[in-house]
Amino acid sequence: SSSLVRLRSARPLLVDQSWAYSHFGFPMTDTSTSKAATKSPQGLIARFLSDTEIDTRLLGMLGALALIWGGFHLYGVIFNNFGAFLTPRNLWNLSVQTSSIGIMATGMVLVIVTRNIDLSVGSMIGVIAMSMGLLQVEVLPHFVGLGHWSIWVLAVICGLIVGTLIGALHGWLIAYREIPAFIVTLGGLMVWRGMAFLSAGGRTISPVDSKFALLGGGPYGAVGAMGSWIVGILACIGVAYIIYSGRKARVLHNFRLRPLWAEAFLALVGWATIIGAVMLVNSYPWPKGIVRQYGAKIGQDLEGTFISHGFAIPVLILVAVGIAMTILVTRTRFGRYVFAIGGNPEAAALAGIDTRWVTLKVFALMGTLTAIAAIIASARLNSATNALGTLDELYVIAAAVIGGTSLAGGVGKIYGAILGALVMQSLQSGMVLIGFDSAIQRIVVGMVLVLAVYLDILYNKRVK
């Protein structure tokens, strides 16, 4: 009994040794051992990857993304039937299209890490969007007046509450009623899609509040050139702080230090990526018709004026969610509990973790993130339809798996899921531009999902 008491009082971080990498962002390696390892002969590429600690999965995703973008771009240039893929306009739209899938993918990482699955997120988008649409168009205007400033705020709050409650219901059924997650969320896929249809009798609710629509992007739903540079400068400062604080933490915990050249290389790559992104979004101008409308609205002649879009609001929301989820996963007790449960549920329970309560919170969080995605999707469409989010669950799961989340549980990266969403959306966007039928698009997405799982199996075997 005394042994059991000591086990229950032990820190749950020790349940799975992989927690150190996911929590601190670097391997828990003894200094003397690492020094000996660096003296052993190895190739330049291996030495580079070892010193910089770049994830090979990340390189694989970036390589796949480069092949997809390059392939579609060459196809457009050669055949000239839809134009080049790598243009500011197309990449800006691609970033907006990725936002909702990427936001949900960050939550799906936690769901899959705990050895569960959520098949209902696409249908949840439909019912959440319908609830917000009905509130904006048919309910609130009768109480506060049409166009009142509070309409979009109340709609967003309502959507977040509905999504969280649905996710919590799923989590309660899975954790406390012990119904398999596959069955619960499969039932939710059908139930919530039906609820979305019945809520308005199959009607499309449009248009939504004008301020609410800004959350979906577009010329007015972006921060412009100056706002983008401010965001970019803050992001560069953030990169520098992350590298500095990470090195300071390594010294504090006596972990292996990266060489200074590796730190400088990572900082330069991060800064170059951020500055390149800012220059890209600022090079995409407003359409001429929108410029004329805006000039007439403010009483100025803006004919021929170059006005940059800048970062779209959905993209900034995705970045904010990605940062918040990364902090939640790597810097909080809840995140450590999630990975401990995924690594070994029985040991996690014996260590004193309330696995059922954590599971419920994971699904409630998934519901909240799905609500944010529903807000973006509905605002971008400027309406709410019962078919909104159809098959999004496939893209979300595929994005998480492509991003390195193991279906066996215990392993997953937030940034990997976002990159996986970008890969999936790039495939879909490119196929749409080429003119592929929706049936062919589904075939390709299904094949990519199977391939991603197979590559994950091969990777795990190689690691073992």
N, C-alpha and C positions, 0 to 999 in steps of 0.2 A: 504493500500500500504506500510506503514511503517513497518507493521508486516512482509510482504513478503520480504522487504529489509533485515530485521534482520534475517529472515530464510535463505535467500540466503547467507548472510555473515557468518552464523554459521559454525563451523567446521564440515565437513562431518563425522567426527568420531562418532558423536552423532546419526547418522542415525540408527545404530543398536548397541544395548548394547553388543553384542557378540564380537565386535571389540577388546575390552580390552584383552580378553584371546588370540585371534589370533595375536594381535600386541605385547603384552608384554610377553605372555607365562604363565601368571598366572591370576587368577580371581581378579576382582576389588572389594575387600572386605574391609570393615571398620575394623580397628584394634580392636576396642572394641567389635564389633559383633563377630569377629573370636575368640577372647579370651573366650567369653561366650560360643561359640559353642564347643570349645575344652574341656570345663569343663563338658559338657553333657555326660552321659554314652553312650558308643557305643562299639561294638565288637572290638576285636584286629585287624581283617582284615579291618574293616571300618576305624579305627583310623590310621592304616598303610597307607591306600590309601589316607586318608585326609591329613596326614602329608607330605607324599612324593609327593602328587598331580599327581600320575601316572594315565594316561588315561586308563579307563577300556576297551575302544576299543583296545588300544595297547595290553593289556593283553589278550584280546580275540584273536587277530591276532597271537600273539606269541603262545598261546595255540593251535590254529588251525595248525600253522606251525609245532609245536612239534608233533601233532598227525599225520600229513601227513608224515613227515620225519620218525617218529618212525614206522608207519604202513608199508611204503614201505621198510624200512630197515628190519623189521621182516619178511616180505614176501620174501625178497631176501635171508635172512639167512635160513628160513625154507624150502623153495622150491629150493633155490640154482640154479635158472634158469637164473638169471642175476647178481648175486652177491649182496653184501651189498650196500645200498643206501648211508649210512653215511661214505663215504671215502673221503680223500682229493681230489682225482681226480674228483669224481662226484660233490662234493660241489664247487670245483674251476670252473668246467665247468658250473655249475648251476648259479654261480655269473655272469659269462660272458653272459650267455643266458638271464639273467634278465636285463641286462644293457639297452638294447634298449627299452624294454617295460617300464622299470622304468623311463627312461628319458621322454618318451612321457606321462606317467601317471602324472608326475609332472605338465605338461602343461594342461592336461585334468582336473586336479583339478580346475584350474582357469576358464576353460570353463564351467564346470558344476556348479561351485559356482555362476556364473553369469546367471544361469538358461538356459544355452544353451547346445548343444551337438555337437560333431564332429565325424562323421562317415567316414571321408575320409582319416584318417591318414595312414591306411594300403596302400591304393592306392597311396598316396603321397610318401610313401617310395619307391614304385616301379618306379615312374616317376623321382624322385630325383636321385635315384641310377643309373638309365639309363642315365640321363644327365651327371652325373659324370663319369660313365664308358665310354661313347662315347668320352668325353673330354680327358680322359687319354689314350685311346687306338687308337682312329682314328683321333683326331684333334691336340692335343698339340705336339705329337711326330714329326709331319711334320714341326713344327715351332721352337721348342727348342731342338729337338733330343730325341731319345729313352733313358729313364732312367734319364733324367735331374732332378735335385733336385726340380725344381719349379713345376713339374707336379702335385704332390700330394697337394701342397699348393693351387694352382689355382683350382684344383678339389674341395677341401674342401670349398673354398670361393664361388665357383659357386654353390655348393649344398646348402650352407647356404642362398645365395641370392634367389635361386629358391624356396626353402621352405618358406622363409619369404614372398616373393611376392604372392605365392599361398595362404598362410594363410591370408595375408592382403586383397586379393581379396575376400575370403570368408567373412572376417569381414566387408568389405565395403558393400557387398550384404546384409548381415544380419542387419547391423546397419543403413545404410543410404538408402537402398532400401526396408527395412522392410520385407525381405523374411525370413520365419522361418528357423532357423539354421538346423533343421532336413532336410528340403528340399534342402537347399544349399549344405550341406555336403553329403547328399545322392546322389545328382547329381554329386558332386565332386568324390565320390567313384567310379562312373562309368566312368566319363570323364577322370580322371587321370590314371585309369587302362588302358583305351583304348589308351591314349597318350603314356603310357609306352610301349605298344605293337607296336604301329605305329612308335615310334622313331627309332627302329632298326629292324622292320619287324619281330618281334618275336624271334630274335636271342639272344643268351647269349653272353654278352661282357666279355671276359676273356683273360688273367689275368689282374688284375689291377696293378697299380704301386706298386713295392715292399715296398716302404716306406709307402704308403697309407695302405697297407695290415696290417701293424703293429698296426693300430688303431683298428683292430678286435680281438686282443689278440693273443694267441698261445705262444709257447716258447720264440720267439723273441719279441713278443708284450706284455711283462711283465717287471716289474722293478727289479726283482731278490730279493734275500734275504736282502742285505744291503739297497736297496731302500725301501723295505717294512718296515724294522725297522725304517727308517727315517720317513716314512709316519706315522707309528704307534706312534712314539714319538711326532710328531707334533700334531697328533689327540688327544693324552692324554693331552697335554698342552692346546689344544683347549677346551676340556671338562672342565678342571679346570678353564679356563678363563670364560667360559659360566656360570658356577655355581657362580663364584665370582662376575661377572658383574651383574648377575640376582639378587643376594642378595643385592648388592649395589643399584640397581634400586628400589628394594622393599623398602629399607630404605628411599631413596630419595622421593618416592611417597607415603610414609606412608601406604604401603600395608602389608598384613600379611606375616610374615617371617616363612619359614620352620624351624623346629627344626634342630639343628646342626647335630644330628645323621642322619636325613633324607638327608641333604646335603652330608654328608660323604658317606651314602649308595649309593646315586645316582652317586657320583664320582667313587666309587669303582666298581659299576656295569659297568659304562662306560669304565673305564680302563681295567677291566677284559675282556669285550667284544672285545675291540680293540686289546689287547695283544693276546687273543685267536684266533682272525681272522688272525693276523700276523703269529702266529705259524702254523695255518692251511695251509695257502697258501705257506708257506716256506717248509712245509713237503711234498709238491707235486713236485717230481723231473721231470726233462726233460726226455723224452723217450730216450732209449739207442741209437737208430738210429740217433736222432737229436744231441746227445752228440758227437757221432763219426763224423758226418758231421761238427759240429762246431770245433772239434779238428783238423780235416783235413784242415779246412779253415784257422785256425790260426797257423797251423804247430806244434801242440802238440798232444801227446798221452793222451787222456782224458778217456780212457776205464775204466769203473767202477767209474768214478767221479760223485759225487752227486751234481747236480746243481739245485737249487730251482727255481720254476717259480716266486714266489712272486705274488704281486697283478697284475692282468691284467690291461692293459691300459683302456679298456672299463669300468671296475669297478671304476677306479679312475675318469674317466669322469663322471660316474653316481654320485659319491660322490660330485664332484665339482658342478655339476648341482643341486644336492639336496641342497647343502649349499647355492648356489646363489639364488635358487628359494625360500628357506626359508627366507633369508634376504629380498628378494624382497617383499614377502608376509607380513612379520611381521615388517619390519623396514622402509618401504617407503610409500609415499603418494599413489602411484599407487596401492599397495597392499591393503591399507585401502579403496580406492575407489572401488576396485573389490568386497570386502566383503560387503561394503555398498550397492552396486548395487544388489548383491545377496540377501541381507537381505530385502530390500524394494526399488525397482527401482524407484517408483514414488517419495518417500521421498528423495532419492539420487539426483534425477533431480532437485527437489525443493531446495535442499541444495546447488546447484550450480555445481554439478558434470556433466561434459559432458559425459553422459552415452554412447553415440554413439562412441565417440572417444576412450573411454576406451575399449569398446567391440571390436573395430577394432584392437587395440593394443594387446588385449588378444589373438585373433585369429592369428595375425602376430607372436606373441611369440610362439603359438602352432605350427606354421609352421616352425619356427627356430628350436625348439626342435625336431620336426619330421625329419628335415634335419640332425641333429646330430645323431639321431637314424638310419637314412638311411646310414650315413657314417660308423657307427659301423657294421650294418648288411651287407653292401656290402663288407667292408674290411674283415669281418670274413669269408664270403663266397668266397673271392678272385675273385669275379665276380659280374656282374650286370645282373639280369634277370627281365623280365616284371612281373613275379609272386612274386617277393620279397615283403614281408609284407602282403601277403594275410591273411585276418581275424585278423590281428594285432589290428584293431580297437576294436574288441570284447574283447581281452585281456586287452587292455589299459583302456577301460571303466570299465570292471570288476575290474581291479586293483584299480582304483580310488574309486569305490563304496565300495569295500571290505575294503579299507583304511579309510572309514568313511566320504567320501564326499557325502553329501545329494543331491539327485536329485531335491529336492525342492529348492535348492540354499542356499547360505549364509554360508554354513558350509563345511570345508574341511581342510585336513592336508597334507603337502608335504611328511613328513616321513611316514604317513599312506599309501599314494599311492605307495611309494617305497616298503614298506612291503607287500602291496597287490599284487604288481607285483611279488615279491618273492614267495608269496603263489600260485599265478596262474602258474608261471613257474615251481614250485615244482610239482604241480599236473600234468602238461603236461610232464615234464621230467620223473616222476615216471611211468606214463602210457606208455610212449614210451619204457622205460626199461622193463616193464612187457610184452609189446607186444600187447597192445590194438590197435585196428584199429583206424584210424583217425575219423571215424564216431562216435565211442564210446567216443573218446576224446572230440569231439564237444558236445556230449550230456552231458557229465559231466561238461564241462565249462558252458554250458547254464544253467544247474541246479544250479551250484554254483552262477552264476550271479543273478538268480531269488531269491535264498536263501539270498544272501547278501542284496538285496533291501528289502526283507521282514524283515530281522533282523534290517535294518535301520529304517523301519517304527515302529517296536516294540520299538526300543530304543528311538525314538522321542516321542512316546506316554508315555513312562516311565518318560522321562525327564519333559514333560509337566505336 
